[in-house]
Amino acid sequence: MDKSGDTDIKPTLILPDEGDYYDFGGTGGVHWKIDGNDTGQRFSVVHHPIPPRVLMAPLHYHHNEDEYSYVLEGRMGALLGDDVVEAGPGTWVYKPRKQWHTFWNAGDTPCLIIEVISPAGFENYFREVAEAGMGDIGRIEEINRKYSVEMDFGSIPGLCERFGLRVPQPGE
């Protein structure tokens, strides 16, 4: 019996400090762990460290991928359509495609989440945003179109007020 399967994907060990990392200037970061090229494009994995009481993104809508967030430490809040959830360590939050959503650190200590993205490809969105820089909204909008993501930048003030959050300024 052939137990090799129909794939050339090899088992891989990924150590805690391995993978590229980018800090979005105090608003959180992304630590790439498993790229789509490593999984036959089935899924990818990134970690998101989120500072206390920080909004990670404006309301946004993915046309192509689902996201599954696993809280390692701290408290993650999320707005999923009209539902507000708060998740602590050991909890999964499913953010399906074609649903407006956002997420944040709901606590006063750092939050760290694992984000599983399916199918893969969206991990490269973060690379392109990191390369463009957070201040170039025109370029961000171009990247959003490329990855079929809609973002409501106007939602940021209301989200911050509603959930007691902040968006750190550059250099903070």
N, C-alpha and C positions, 0 to 999 in steps of 0.2 A: 504494500500500500504506500503510495507516494504522499508523504506528510509535508512536503515543501510548499504546497499551496500554489496559487497562480500569481504570485507577486515577487518582485525583487526587493521588497522592503525588508531591511534587516532590523533586528531588535537593537535598541539604542538606550544607553544610560545617559541621562542628562543631569549633571550635578547642579546644586543650587545656584552657584555663581556663573554658570555657563549661559551663553546666549547674549546677543546684543541688548543694550539697554539705552533708553532715551528718557530724559526728564523734560517734561513739557513746561519747564520754568515755574515750578511750585504748584502747578495744577494737577500734578500726578505724573505718572510715567507709564512706560510700556517696557516689558522685559520679554523679548521673544524667546520662546522655548522650543516649539515644534512648528516648523513651516510646512505648508502644503506640499512642497516638493518631497518631504520626508514621509508623507502619508498617501501618496497617489492622489492628492488634492481632496481627500475625503474630509479632512478637518485640519485645523491648526490650533495652537495653544499659545497664549500670551499671559503674562502676569501683569496686573495693574496695581501698583502701590498708590494709595490715595491719601493725601494729608487730611487732618481733621477738618470736618465741616466744609469740604471742597466739592463743588459740582464738577463732575468729569466731562460732561458734554451738554450742549443744549438738547432740547427735544429733537430726536432724529428717528428716521424711518429707513430700515434696510429692505430693499426689494429682493435681495438674493440670498441672504444668510441668516441663520439662527445663531443666537449666542446663549451660552450656558455659563453662568457665573457661579463659582464656588468660593465661599468666603473662608479664607484661611485665618485671618485675624481681624479684629475690629468689627464694625457694623456697617453694612452696606444698605443704603436706601435706594429704592427704585420706583419710578413711576412707569407703569406698564399699561398703556391705554388710559383708563380712568382709575386704575387700581394702584394704591400706594402700598408697598411692602417694605419691611425692614428685616434684614437677615444677619444673623450672627455666625460665628465660626461653626463649620460643619454643614452649613445650609447651602443648597443650590437654588439659584433663581434662573428661570427659563425666560429668555427674551426672544420671542418668535419674530421671524421676518414679517413684514407688512403690518407692524404695530408700532405706533409712535411710542417712544420710551426714552428714558434717561436714567442715570444712576449717579450716586454720590456717596461720600463718607458721612454716615448719619451720626457719628460719634465724635468724641473729643480726643481720641487716640488714633494713631495711624490704622488704616484699613488695607488689607492685601487680599486681592481676589485672583483666582485663576479664571481665565476666560477661554472657553472652548468655542471655536467658531466653525460652523459647518454650513456649506462646504468651505474648503480652504480658499485663500486668496485675499481675504480682507485683512489679514495680518500685514500685507504690503501697503494697505491704506495708511497705517501708522508710520511706516517708513517714509512714504511720500509726504505726509504732513510734517514729520520731523525735518525732512530735507527742506521743505518750503518755509517753515517757521510759522509760529502761531499768529504773527501779526499780519500776514498776507492773506486777508479774507478772500480776495479775488482768486488767488491760487487755491485756497481751501475749497472754494465753490467749484472750481474746475476739477479738483480731485474727487469731490463728492459726486459730480456727474459721472466721472469715469467709473466709480465704484457703485453707481446706482443708489446713492444715499441722499436722502433729503434731510436738511437741517433747518430748524427754526431758531436762528440766532436771536430773534426778538423774544424768545421764551426765557432767556437767561435771567433778566431782572426779576420776573415774576417767580421763577423757580427758587431763586436765592431768597426772596422775601418769604415765600410760602413755607420753605423748609429750613430757614435759618442758616443758609449756606453763603459761601463767598467764592469768588473767582480771583485768585491772587493776581496781582499786577506783575509785569516783568520786573525782575530784580528782587522781588519779595522773597 
